[in-house]
C-alpha cells in the first residue's frame, strides 16, 4: 500500500455510523497505531442525527425512551475487547429530568455532539472527509480495493473496506401496496403507504374527513400527534378526574379510524421504579442454548427452534419477580417452584399444571398468547360498545404499567432485552412475517404513558375512533372508497376516501428504496426469507449467497440479521450494539493494518471477539 493512504468508507453518518466511528477511534491506538488513514463519511443527512433525528423535526415529536435510558457511550457492563470510554447519557448531557421523554430535536442535538466527540477522539493521522450525498453502489473484487459510487459524482471513492451503517430506509411498494395506490389514483383518493410519518405530506388529509389508519404502533402515535396538536389542538386537565385529559380541537383535525392485527396500541412504557431482587438473566436462553442451536448445523425456524426457550426465559423472569416481590400471590415454596419450572418442558402440561398450582390468580400468570392476542374472541355489539371497550383496555394498561404491584412486567421487559442480546449471535433465523420483532416492539417499545392519556382524550372527543382487531381494508371499485371492518365488530364497515398505512417500511433488501442495498443484493449479497441482509454475527461482514463473508464489506443496523433490539442503548445494560460496533471496528482495523504492513500481518494475530 506504499504511495497511497489506506481508507475506509462509512455509508451512513447517523447514530450507527457515529457508534462505529467512536469504536474506531477507541481501538485505533492498539490495532493501527499512528499510521495514516482516510475516513470517508457518506450521508445526505446531518452527521450525528442522520435522517430520523434531525434537529429541524417538530418538537411535538418525542423520543420513545426516557432521557436516562439513552447513551452513545460504553460503560463497565459492556463486554468488549476494545477500551471502555464512558460518556454522559442524554439526560446528563442535556441537564434534564432523566425520567422525561425528550423531543427528537433534543436527541438530535445530543447525537450531533456525540459525533463531534467521536471525530475529536481520532488522532491527527486520521483525516475525515464528509460527502453529503447518497451512495449508489459498491463494486470491486473480493481481494482488492472497493469503489463506492456517489450520486452526482463521476469518479468513485476508492476504499480498502466499506462499512454500511444505513439506518432506517424507505422501501419500494410490493404488489399489494402498488395495487392500493393505483386504486386510489383511479378514484382521486388519498393513500399514504408505509413511510416515516414525520416525512409524510399530511396536508393531503382534510379537516373533518374520515381517515382509515391501518397500524396501531409508534407510527400511528406520530400521526396522531401531528394531526392534532400539530394542527393547533390542545389538551386541558379534566375538571373532575385528575387522571384524565380533555382535548380541545382546533377544527382542523381529520377523524382517525384506527385498527390493526391486535386492535390495541403498543403497551405503555413502564412508569415506576423497581427495587429488590431482579431475575438473574440469562437463565434458559443464554450462551449455552445459543451454542447448541448454532451446533445444530441446519437452518433454524424461530417458532420451532427458538421460541420455546425464549418463552421459558420470559416466563422465568415473570415468575422470579412474582415470587421475590409478591410472595403473597403464590401458593408453593419458591424453591419448589423454581426446581419444577426448570425441569418442565416449554408449553408442556407439566408447566401448565405447575403454574396453575403455584399461582392462584390467572391474572398473575405469564401467557404470551394472551398478550399477543388481547382481543381474541372478543366481539362487541355496536361501534359505541367497541369504543367503550377499547377505552377501558387502554386505561387499564396505563394503570397497570404505572403500578409496581405489577412489577413482573418490568422483569419481562428485562428478559426481552436479554433475549435480543443472545439472538444477535444466531444471525439468520427463519421468522415469517417478522413475528418476533413485532412481539418485542409491542411489549417493550410502546409509547410513553402521556401519549396514551392523550389517545383516550382524543377518543372521548371523537377525533380517534377504534376499529378493533383483525382489521380488513377493502377497495370498492363501484363506489370509489376504502372500506374497513374488523373481527371485533363483524359485519360493520367504515368508509373513507383516505387510507394511511401507519407503520414503518419493512427493512428488506429486496424491496429497499436504497439503490446501494438493492445493487448489493443484485451483485450476490444474501438476503434472508424476511428480507434482511445476512451478515456474519461475529463481526458484521456481509455474507454472499454462497455463505462466504466478504472480507472488505461490513454492515450494521436494522436492515441486517444482527440488528439490536432498540434504537438506542440503555446505560449499564451490556449494550448489544456496542459489542457489534466494537467487533466490526476491530476487524476493520486489523485488516487495514495487515494490508499496510504485510510483514507484520504474518506475525500479528487477529483481534479476539468478545464472548456474547
Protein Blocks (a to p, Z undefined) as FASTA:
>chain_A
ZZiacddddehjbfklmmmmmmmmmmmmmmnojadcddddddfbdehjlmmlockbcfkb
ccfbdfklgcfbdcfklccfbdcdddddfklmnopafkbccdfklmmmmmmmmmmmmmmm
pcfkbccdddddddfbdcddfkbccddddehiabdcddfbdcddebjadddddfklmmmm
mmmmmnopacdddddfklpcfklpcghiacddedjbfklmmmmmmmmmmnopacdddfkb
mkbccdddehlaccdddddfkopacddddfbdcehjdddddfklcfklmmmmmmnopacd
fklmmmmmmmmmmmmmmmmmmmmmmmmlpcbdfklmmmmmmmpcghiaklmmmmmmmmmb
lklpccfklmmmmmgoiacfbfklmmmmmmmmmmmmmmmmmcfklmmmmmmmmmmmmmmm
mmmmnopaddehilmmmmmmmmmmcccfklmmmmmmmmmnomaccebehiacdddfknop
acdddfklghiacddfbdcdddddddbfklpcbfklmmmmmnopacdfkopacddfknop
acdfkopacfkbccedjkbmkbcfbfbdcehilpmmlmmmmmmmmmmmmmmmmmmmmmlm
mmpccdddddZZ
